Amino acid sequence: MIKRFLLLFSIVFGSIIETNAKDWFLIGEFNGWYLETSLKIKELADGRFRITMPSLEGEFKFVADQDWNSGSLGAADFQNSTITGNGIVDLSSEYGDNFVAPKALENVTITLDVEALKVEFSGLPNNMNEEPIPDPEPQEKKVYICGDVICAEGVENNFLPPTQKNKDTYDKYFRLSGSEDIYKGTYFITPSKENMDFRDSLPQFRFFTDLLGWVDTASLGSAVLDFYCEPIDMTGGEAVSGIVEKGLGNWGLYIGDSWSGHWVDITVDLGLMTVSFKITDSGVEDIEQSSEDKGVWFNMQGLKVDKPTKGLYFKVKGHNVKKVML
């Protein structure tokens, strides 16, 4: 009688005892579904097993003893096979569906409860169901000129601080036109100042890609150092110079040993990181006339004069530059 009971017990409950004794492994797309490289899940107690995956993506399920014939566990409900966040999901040992990690998950902890046929996912972000935040639209590139320059409308920059406070002025008068990497503008580069060292006497300027102030973040200069002037020889009417990103150095144009003031076509190439200059006027004309003529006036030191009196001046009107004796 006892023998019959033991035989019946082993037949009925043998599979349960065997199931509790199994090792469980994680297998899926992450390892190409190869049984040999499936990952063993650490046994805890009471039929529970746990594994933490540094990275997990795609379909996966659980297999016993690295052998499909020993059994497998998958999602009991097809509708809940996709991981949507932290929580407990029912398992099925018969035709269980593959679980799906819809995107790369990091440091996800998986806890199997073989006896209760449950699986718990933890360590996941709380916003898995949210739509991914799209990349920001690329900002429109801008290039501004700042320094001893005058625009075609006769507005003088005179190193106006490149800040948001002056954005309207910069956008209207001192923003080079263009797109992608090429930006162009035509500006009057004011005359040299007298009684100063050569570099200091030259009219100076540089460029900015944003109006953040005098910081180097958006500055395009001739050199890294501030208060530096790179002299550019314009004897041939044209010249090219390299641009230093985040550079604080200025450019200064000259012919001979000074600069009498000219309209200059300026082209900034952000792809090649170069700036080119080309004189577009015919030079300074000597002429006597009344100070009542409209235009922008400079003395021989390169300083702007609102009401010129007697003496020698430069007068800028449109694209014409004249030396005027009053």
Secondary structure, DSSP 8 states (H G I E B T S, - for coil): -HHHHHHHHHHHHHHHHHHHT--EEEEEGGGTT-GGG-EE-EE-STTEEEEEEEEEEEEEEEEETT-GGG-EEEES-GGG-B--SSEEEEEESSS-B-EEEEEEEEEEEEEEETTTTEEEEES--TTTTS-------------EEEESEE-TTS-B-SS---SGGGHHHHHHHSB-EEETTEEEEEEEE----SSS-HHHHS-EEEEESS---SSSTTEEESSSSTT-EEEEE-TTSEEEEE-EET---EEEEEBTTB---EEEEEEEETTTTEEEEEE-S--EEEEE--TTS-SEEEETTS-EESS--SSEEEEEETTEEEEEE-
